[in-house]
Amino acid sequence: MSRARENIVKAFREAGYRITRQREIVFDLLAKAKGRHPSARQIFDDLRESHDNVSVATVYNTLGALTRLGLIKVIEFESGDNRHETNLEPHINLICLSCNSIRDLDIGPPIHVECARKQLGFTVKDFRLEYYGHCSECAGELSPQR
């Protein structure tokens, strides 16, 4: 069992959630999702072929519980499916406006969170930073042909 999956199972048990086989299947997929930012629908579609006993409700409920437990983050969009983030370390999400891919840029916050407390008395609990643009593949497709 991977370390990420072990942490998920432990936190679920400590919070009083039952560990069902269907939830374990979702945990397994998320533990392997390093660098991916799947939507609930993508997770369900990935699981549907090999695990027809996992319902879309189970996927949504499991993701909701994982979010409440602070084990994943949700990247919300006004239009389109929300995506789920397993990388909880400080980083920037690079979101492509063409293909909707999301990639992690692993750097710390641009302003140290302690500055917010010192200057404004604001205690930072979490932050999210996103850059919107075009990934290298889409940028190449958008450039004018010579």
Secondary structure, DSSP 8 states (H G I E B T S, - for coil): --HHHHHHHHHHHHTT----HHHHHHHHHHHT-TT---BHHHHHHHHHTT-TT--HHHHHHHHHHHHHTTSSEEE--SSS--EEE---SS-EEEEETTT--EEEE----SS-HHHHHHHH--------EEEEE--HHHHHHHS---
